[in-house]
Structure formats: structure tokens, C-alpha cells
Amino acid sequence: MAGESTRGDGSEESVGKNAGNDGRPPALFDGGEPLATIADRLAAADGLSFCTDFDGTLSAIEEDPDAPEISPENREMLRTLRDHDRVRVAVISGRELADLRSRVGIEGIAYAGNHGLEVFHDGETTVHPVANKRQHDLERIVDDLDDRLADTDCFVEDKSVSATIHYRAAPERAEAVQNAVEETVDRIAPGGFERSTGKEIVELTPAVAWDKGAALSLLTTDFEGWLPIYVGDDTTDEAAFRELGERGIGIHVGTGEDTAADYRIDDPPAVERLLDWFCTEGLAAIDRSSSA
């Protein structure tokens, strides 16, 4: 798969195609060359498919999952991109679809919730059939974990077709939480759910060949010749970076270590700077392509 390499211990490590000697992709805002390269690619493309994660990208990571909000500036810039006739915007997140749409609050764009298991596109919502089928098992798992974590600072976020177990308030419990999730899933629905870890969380999703990369492919497949961009910060975003391969550009929010992204930026405030660049220099490059 594009953008992957194998460590000496046999596990896979994501490495972007532009990675330097330290294994990290170049910083997007260190000098003008990376931005000039993106502008050139936009000028040569038929349009832009701008896709982004939510938590840790459009919004800062918060201890309380109900706290993150998109800034008014980010919302307005996404609307500016949406209003260009050769730009399509999508937000792809691990959040439940209804929650994601409510938080972003922009009409006329695409949304993928639960890592792509729920998609809102062209006015219609679709849910992966396997995810629908396994909702009852997930309810039992969530109830069991609620009981096991009741006397701790950890909690379970039920997202209808997936679940997130949070231990940000008690990071010392990481191993205990991961063991509890593994034991509960193996007892109630062995082989039925996949477990993945993120920033002080454990994600539970139905065991299907579907992730943010598949969602990105679904939402960009009708725009051949357009340049797809994906911006994200977490391990679940790596599937989207790998899906892009040579045809698009991945931008990692954070230190950029062990990532398949092409470039990196520091933090959510830098995402605001990035959106401003796309709304000005990026759209100007697309318009040059249109004039040509």
C-alpha cells in the first residue's frame, strides 16, 4: 500500500513520500516551496476536493468530547471554499454523523461520521449494512463497559454504530481500559469488532473493511482530475493519507512522526492559517487553471 514501510520488528509504520531523514514530512509553513507546489498542482487540476477531520483539526482536542467547537473563522472559510464552483468540501470524523453535522453546521457539504460508516452526501444518508446489523451487540458491549468503568474517571461514548472509550482524565488507566475493552468484546461478540487506539481513547468499530480512507475514496471518486486534499491529526487519519497515494496531498496536524502524510502543520491554529491560504492563494490557483 502506498506510503507504508515495515519496521524491523515486523510491524507496519506509515511514512510519507516526502519524509526527510528524520522520517517526518516537511513542515508546510517552513518556507514557500511546499505551498508553491500545492498551488502548482491546483493550477493543473480540474478542481479541489478539500476533506478534513474534525477533532484535533478543525477544533482543538478537549478532555470532554462534548466541548469541541469549530471556530467562526474556520466555519466561514469552509463556506468560502464550498461556494466556489470547482471545490467540494467534506468533513470525515470518528464522531456520530448527527453530532458531526450539528457541530460543523454547514449546509451543502459532505459528511462522513463514525469513520465513514455513516455518510451524508448529496442530501442522502447511508449507513454501512454490517454496522446496522451489529448495533445490538454494541449496545451490550457499551452497557458492560459502563458498569466496569463506573467508579473511574473513564467513560464510554456510544455513537450508535461505534463506540469510543475515553481515558484522557485518567491516562494511568490506559492498560486497564484496553484490557477491559478486549475482554468485553471477546466475551460478547468475538471477532465482531475492531479495536484501535488514538489520543487517550480506544475506538470500537464493526469488523468491516471500511475506514476513513474508504470514506475519502467514496466522496472523491466522482471527481476525476480534481486534486484531493486531506487534513487530519490522529492515527485513524492515516488510512486517508494512504488512500491518497500520489493522486492527492495529505497534511498531518501535529509532530508528523510515523505518518503517511506529505506535509505537517503544528496544531489546530495552524489549520486556520491553512484554510486562509486555500481561500486566497488556493482559489486563485484554481481560477488560473480555469482561465487557462
Secondary structure, 3 states (H helix, E strand, C coil): CCCEEECCCCCEEECCCCCCCCCCCCECCCCCHHHHHHHHHHHCCCCEEEEECCECCCECCCCCCCCCCCCHHHHHHHHHHHCCCCEEEEEECCCCHHHHHHHHCCCCCEEEEHHHCEEEECCEEEECHHHHHCHHHHHHHHHHHHHHCCCCCCEEEECCCCEEEECCCCHHHHHHHHHHHHHHHHHHCCCCEEEEECCCEEEEEECCCCCHHHHHHHHHCCCCCCEEEEEECCHHHHHHHHHHHHHCEEEEECCCCCCCCCEEECCHHHHHHHHHHHHHHHHHHHHHHHHC
